Amino acid sequence: MGSKLISKHVRMSQEVAEWYENRSKEIGITQTNLMVMALSEYIKQEKTIDAMTNIKELMAQLEKGNPEE
């Protein structure tokens, strides 16, 4: 089952816009695809940070000998 695509309007500085334009040309993809790739990577990083925080909390509980049930 495919995901429905949603359009978003984004405002950015001239510097960021130029970077996106240049980078998308360098790697041969559209600016939209580059933005989606960048946001997808950001989401992965956020999920990883959240998971690492949970692991850190679990390790602290295990060290105290008080694991959650």
C-alpha positions in Angstrom: 0.0 0.0 0.0 1.6 3.3 -1.1 1.8 6.5 0.8 -0.2 9.5 -0.3 2.1 12.3 -1.3 1.6 15.7 0.3 2.8 19.0 -1.1 4.3 21.6 1.4 5.4 25.1 0.7 8.8 25.9 2.3 10.4 29.3 2.8 14.2 29.4 3.2 17.1 31.8 3.0 18.8 32.6 -0.3 21.9 30.8 1.0 20.0 27.6 1.7 18.1 27.8 -1.6 21.3 28.2 -3.6 22.9 25.3 -1.7 19.9 23.0 -2.5 19.9 24.1 -6.2 23.6 23.5 -6.5 23.7 20.2 -4.6 20.7 18.8 -6.5 22.4 19.6 -9.8 25.7 18.0 -8.5 24.0 14.7 -7.7 21.5 14.7 -10.5 18.2 14.7 -8.6 15.4 17.3 -8.2 15.5 19.7 -5.4 12.3 18.2 -4.1 13.9 14.7 -3.9 16.9 16.2 -2.2 14.7 17.9 0.4 12.8 14.6 1.0 16.0 12.7 1.4 17.4 15.2 3.8 14.2 15.2 5.9 14.1 11.4 5.9 17.7 11.3 7.2 16.8 13.8 9.9 13.9 11.6 11.0 16.2 8.6 11.2 18.7 10.6 13.3 16.0 11.7 15.7 14.7 8.1 16.1 18.2 6.9 16.8 18.8 9.6 19.4 15.5 8.7 21.1 16.4 5.0 21.0 19.9 5.7 22.5 18.2 7.8 25.3 15.9 4.8 26.1 18.9 2.5 26.1 20.8 4.8 28.4 17.9 4.9 30.8 17.5 1.2 30.7 21.2 0.7 31.4 21.0 3.0 34.4 18.1 1.1 35.8 19.9 -2.2 35.3 23.0 -0.9 37.0 20.8 0.1 40.0 19.4 -3.4 40.0 15.9 -2.0 39.4 14.8 -3.0 35.9 11.3 -2.0 34.8 8.8 -4.8 34.9 
